[in-house]
Amino acid sequence: MKKDVNMNSKKKYALFVGRWQNWHKGHEWLVSQQLNKGKNIWIAVRDVDVGPSNPKTAREVVESIKKAQFVIDNTDKIYISIVPDIESINYGRTVGYEVLEHTPPDDIRKISGTNIRKMQKELENE
């Protein structure tokens, strides 16, 4: 894997894998769960095929995330990279890291990237 200038292989990271199309407040809430604990964050952008559910390339997603004020405010704690598309995340036994699920409150759970993309498309067609 090509190392980015913001990646420090000696640090530990809380890894978040997703399509991130489009970056929104729900994503910020999710990442904040570990960021607020002082953790370094690795946002892994899946390299998915462009289509109706994924209107942006992985490179475009990375560039849009980097422009988000939330990320700019935490740039020293957040590493962003593109990873191949995945079909599952697997582990065999305790190997030195946790697998955590963060359950958002209802106001965050209601945020939908699909609805955001739909509204953007409607605005573009006006």
N, C-alpha and C positions, 0 to 999 in steps of 0.2 A: 504494500500500500504506500502510495506517495505521501510523505509527511508534509503537512501544512505548517506554515510558520507559527500558527497558534497552538499546534499540538505539541504537548510535552509528554513523551513516552514514559517519563518517571512519575507522572501524576496519575491518580485514579479518576475515573469519569463515571457519572451516572449516564447510561446510554439510553437514548430515546430513538426508536426507529419508526419511521412513518413516511407517508407521501407528502404531508404538510401542504396540501393544495386547498385552500390558501391559508397562510399563517393567520391565526386569529386569537382572540382572548382566551379561548379554551386551551389552545396550545400553550399560551403563556402561563395559565393556571397550572397546567400539568408540569411543565418544566420547573415552575416556581416551587413545587413540592420538595424538590431536592436542592434547588438553588438556595432556598431560604435556610437550608441546613448547612450551608457553606460548601456544598459539593460543586465540583467542576462538572459541566454538562457537555455531552457529545450528542449532537443532533445529527442522526444518520438519515439522509434523504434517499429513499428507495428509487432506483433508476427504472421507473415504470414506463410502459409505452404511452405516448400521448394519445388522448381520446377524450370523449365527453366528460368522464370522471376525473381525468388528469390532463387538463388543457395546457399545462406548462411542462417543459422538459425539466429534468432534474437540475440542470445548470441554472435555468430560470428560477426554479424554486429556491435554490441556494442564494442566488442574488437577491431575491425578494425578502428572504428571511434576514439576510445581513442588513437590509435597509430598515427593518422594524425597530422602532425606538426601544422596545424592550431588550432586544439583542444588543443594540448600540450601547445601552446603559450597562450591560453586563458582558461586554465583549472580552474582558480579561478572564471570564469564567466559562465561556461558551465556545466550543469547537464545532464546526459544521462540515460535513463531508457527504459525498455521494457514495452509496454502496449498491451493489447489484440487487435486483429485486429478490425478495425472499418469499418462501412459501411457508416456513415455520421457523420457530426459535426453539432450540432443543438443548438440554443439558442432562448429564448423567448422574451426578451426585454433587454434594457440596464441594465446590472447587474454589472458594474464596470470594464469592460475590453473592448478592441477594437477587432474587427475582421479585419485584414489587409491583403491586397493582394499586393505582391511585383512583379512588372513586370520587368524581367531582360532585359538588352540590348541584341541585336542580337548575339553577340559573346558568351554570357553566355547561351542564349536560345538554341543554337546549341549543347551544351554539352548533351550527352545522356548516361544514365546509361546502357541502352539496348545495345548501340554500344560499350561501354567499356567492358561489359560482353562478347559480341561477339568476340571482338579482343583478350580478355584474353583466351577464349576457343580456338581460332585459334592458339595462341602461344603455348598453352598446347599440342595441337595435332601435332605440328611440330616435 
